């Protein structure tokens, strides 16, 4: 079974969504030869390494969510993959991709256009954007949780949800963040790396 077939089997998406993601892979390969979007060693495993990793975030989006903001979108993970799946399964979800690197923002714009997706792209730092009042905030390996929570507080509704893909130091990051922040957390082992995790954060607020 190829990586693409494995993705299709696990995610149960339509042929149209798979075609969108194939276009994404093609554009990603082209641009990665020019700018550093993903490690070149992972390009040949993009479906299992990046697409499936991002898709598990989509699966965790709370029912009824209307707008999602992805911080530090970079090569589009997880935000652009979420947008591709949402076009089929959550068509009313508005997705915003925030990426301060102008070249990467240009890639995101090109990829979204060729995939036939409508997304909001902000070529600015997270801190420089007016509050987005998002139902969901996502990020993948962007910053330590304590710092990520500062960004999240600015853009997440008080009843919103943070969905963060973190590496093997996620428990240490949670411990450090808990000294400054109060939050509820659910930890789910990553589908693509057993030492990594998807963290679901709710009721985030600064500790008294």
N, C-alpha and C positions, 0 to 999 in steps of 0.2 A: 504494500500500500504506500503510495507516495505521500509526501507531506500535505499536498493539496487535498488528496482523497481523505486523509486522516482528519483534516480540518472540516471538510464537508460532512463527514460521518459524525463528528462530535458536535457540530454546531447546527446541523439541520437547517441550512439556509437554502434559498432558492438558487436556480441556475443564474438568474440575473445578478444576485449578490456575488456569486462566485466570479461572474464575468467582470463585475466592478473591481473586485479584489485582484483579478488577473491584470487588469489595466493598471491598478495601483502598483503591483509588483514590477511591471514593465517600466513605468515611469520612475519608480524607486531605483531600479538598476541603472537606468540612464543617468539620473542625477547623482547617484552615489559615486560615480566615476569622476565627478567634478567637485562635489562638496561632501563633507563628512556627515551623512545622515544616519547611517548605521555602520557598525564594524563590518568591514568587507568580508571577514571570516563568517559572518552570519547571513550574508545575502542569499546563499544557496539554500538556506533553511528558513526563509522568511515566513513561510506558512506556519511552521511549527514553532519557530522561535519568537516571531513578532506578531503575526496575525492571531494565532491562538491565544497568546499571552494577553493581547488586547481584548479579544472577544470575551474572555472570562469577566472582564470589567463590565461589558455590556450586560452580561447575564445577571449582574448584581444590581443593576439600576432599579430603584424602587418603582413600583407600579404607580402610574399617574404623574410621573416626572415630565415636565414640559420644556425645561431648558437645562443644558449641561455645558459647563466650561472646562476645557482641558488646558492645564497649565504646562508651559514648556513643551509644546507639541512636537517640536523637532522634526523627525521624519514621519510624524503622524500617528505616533503610538502613545496612548491608545485612541486618541480622539478621532482620527480619520477612519479607523476601522469601525469604531462605534457608529460614526455617521453612516458608513456603508451598510451596516446591519440594520440600523434604525430606519433607513429608507424603506426597508421591507417590513420590519416588525414593529417599529414605533414611529410612523410617518409624521406624527405631530411634535416630535422631539426636535427642538432647536439646539444646534451644536455650535459652540464657539471655540475656536482654536487660538491659543495665545502663544506667540513665539516672537521673541525680541530680535532674533537674528533675521535680518531682512532677506538673505538668500534662502533660508529655510522657509520663511513665510511665503516667498515666491514659489518654492517647490510645492507647498501645501495648496496654494491657489491653483497651480497648474494641475496637480493631481486631482483635486476636487472637481475642477472643470472637466477634465477628461473622463472622470468617473461618472459625470452627470449628477453631482451632488451639490446641494446648496448649503454652505456653511459660512459662519461669520469668522473672518480671520483678522486678528489684531496683531499687527507687527510692532508690539510695544512690550515693555516689561509689565509683569502682572501688577506691580505696585503703581504704575502710571495710568491704569485704566479706571474709569469711573466704576463704582460698584455695580456688579452685574445681577445681583440678587438671584443667584442660580439655585435651582433645586438640587443639582448634583455638581460636585467639583471632582475632577480626576487628575491624576499625575502619575508618571512612571519614572522612578529614579531621578527625580528633579532636585531634591534638597532634603536635608534631615527633617524629620517630622516637626520638630519644634519650630523650625523656620518655615516649613510648609504651612503650618497652622496659622502663622501670621498672615500669609497670603490668602489662605482660605477664609479666615474671619472676615476679610474685606469683601469677598464676593459671594459667600454662601448665605442663603436664608437661614434664619435661626432654627428652622425645622428641617433644614436640608441635610444632605448626606455627602460625606467625602469618601471617595473610593481610590485608594492609593496602592500601587504595586511597589513593594519594597523588597530588598535583598535580604541576605542572611543576617544582617544586623538589625532586623526590624524589632526584635524584642528589646535590644539596648536603646533604640530610638524611642520606642514607646515609653520606656522607663524614664528617659531624660525629659521627654515631652510632658509627662505626667507631673513633673515638678513645677510646671508653669501653667499647664492647661488642665481643665476638667473635660472629660469626654467619655462616651461609651464606645467600646471597640469590639468588633467581631473579627477574628483572625481566621482566614481560610488558606490552607496550603495552596500554593500556586500549582496550576495544572502543567506548567512547563518546567518548573524547577522546584524540587522538594524542599530546598533550603530557603526558598523565597515565599512571600505571602501576599495575599490581597487583603488589605485592611479596610473594613467598613467603619467609618467614624460618624457618630451621631452626637447631638447635644453638646457641640463644641463651644466652650467658653473659657475665658481666662480664669485661672484659679484666684480665689479671693485672697 
